[in-house]
Amino acid sequence: MRISIILVKLIFIGALLIIANHNLHLNNPIEREVFYSEFFGWFDNLYQSSLGIVGYVARSEWLPSNVSVETSNESK
């Protein structure tokens, strides 16, 4: 639940920053199209960056190199 709230806040703050930085008025249809273009471009960039980070973490070796892992299922 906390993660979803954090994600919604991040998206909302991103939208507010785009509106403020470009001085957009969303009641104007032309400026609304500019907002949609900027927002979805930012969101796509955020998504692609997070995919890169998750991929890097998933490919990482988490065990030290001097530790061996036995995959035997034998009972002793």
LUMTIKE-857280 format. One record per residue (C-alpha): x, y, z; residue in one letter. Coordinates in steps of 0.25 Angstrom, whole numbers, m for minus. Layout:
<rec x="X" y="Y" z="Z" residu="A"/>
...
This chain:
<rec x="0" y="0" z="0" residu="M"/>
<rec x="11" y="10" z="3" residu="R"/>
<rec x="18" y="7" z="m10" residu="I"/>
<rec x="6" y="10" z="m18" residu="S"/>
<rec x="4" y="23" z="m10" residu="I"/>
<rec x="18" y="27" z="m13" residu="I"/>
<rec x="17" y="24" z="m28" residu="L"/>
<rec x="4" y="33" z="m28" residu="V"/>
<rec x="11" y="44" z="m21" residu="K"/>
<rec x="23" y="43" z="m31" residu="L"/>
<rec x="14" y="43" z="m43" residu="I"/>
<rec x="6" y="55" z="m37" residu="F"/>
<rec x="18" y="63" z="m34" residu="I"/>
<rec x="24" y="60" z="m47" residu="G"/>
<rec x="12" y="66" z="m54" residu="A"/>
<rec x="12" y="78" z="m45" residu="L"/>
<rec x="27" y="81" z="m49" residu="L"/>
<rec x="24" y="79" z="m64" residu="I"/>
<rec x="12" y="89" z="m63" residu="I"/>
<rec x="20" y="99" z="m55" residu="A"/>
<rec x="33" y="98" z="m63" residu="N"/>
<rec x="26" y="100" z="m76" residu="H"/>
<rec x="16" y="110" z="m71" residu="N"/>
<rec x="4" y="102" z="m76" residu="L"/>
<rec x="m10" y="105" z="m75" residu="H"/>
<rec x="m18" y="92" z="m76" residu="L"/>
<rec x="m31" y="99" z="m80" residu="N"/>
<rec x="m25" y="102" z="m93" residu="N"/>
<rec x="m26" y="90" z="m102" residu="P"/>
<rec x="m12" y="93" z="m109" residu="I"/>
<rec x="m5" y="94" z="m96" residu="E"/>
<rec x="m12" y="82" z="m91" residu="R"/>
<rec x="m6" y="74" z="m103" residu="E"/>
<rec x="8" y="80" z="m100" residu="V"/>
<rec x="6" y="75" z="m85" residu="F"/>
<rec x="1" y="61" z="m90" residu="Y"/>
<rec x="13" y="60" z="m99" residu="S"/>
<rec x="23" y="64" z="m88" residu="E"/>
<rec x="17" y="56" z="m77" residu="F"/>
<rec x="16" y="43" z="m85" residu="F"/>
<rec x="30" y="45" z="m90" residu="G"/>
<rec x="35" y="47" z="m76" residu="W"/>
<rec x="27" y="35" z="m71" residu="F"/>
<rec x="33" y="26" z="m82" residu="D"/>
<rec x="47" y="31" z="m79" residu="N"/>
<rec x="44" y="28" z="m64" residu="L"/>
<rec x="39" y="14" z="m68" residu="Y"/>
<rec x="51" y="11" z="m77" residu="Q"/>
<rec x="61" y="15" z="m66" residu="S"/>
<rec x="54" y="6" z="m56" residu="S"/>
<rec x="55" y="m5" z="m65" residu="L"/>
<rec x="70" y="m3" z="m67" residu="G"/>
<rec x="72" y="m3" z="m52" residu="I"/>
<rec x="64" y="m15" z="m49" residu="V"/>
<rec x="71" y="m23" z="m60" residu="G"/>
<rec x="84" y="m19" z="m55" residu="Y"/>
<rec x="80" y="m23" z="m41" residu="V"/>
<rec x="75" y="m36" z="m46" residu="A"/>
<rec x="88" y="m40" z="m53" residu="R"/>
<rec x="97" y="m36" z="m42" residu="S"/>
<rec x="104" y="m47" z="m34" residu="E"/>
<rec x="99" y="m46" z="m20" residu="W"/>
<rec x="108" y="m57" z="m14" residu="L"/>
<rec x="123" y="m55" z="m11" residu="P"/>
<rec x="132" y="m62" z="m21" residu="S"/>
<rec x="138" y="m71" z="m10" residu="N"/>
<rec x="125" y="m77" z="m5" residu="V"/>
<rec x="120" y="m90" z="m12" residu="S"/>
<rec x="106" y="m94" z="m12" residu="V"/>
<rec x="102" y="m108" z="m12" residu="E"/>
<rec x="90" y="m113" z="m19" residu="T"/>
<rec x="89" y="m127" z="m14" residu="S"/>
<rec x="76" y="m132" z="m8" residu="N"/>
<rec x="82" y="m143" z="0" residu="E"/>
<rec x="78" y="m146" z="14" residu="S"/>
<rec x="89" y="m148" z="24" residu="K"/>
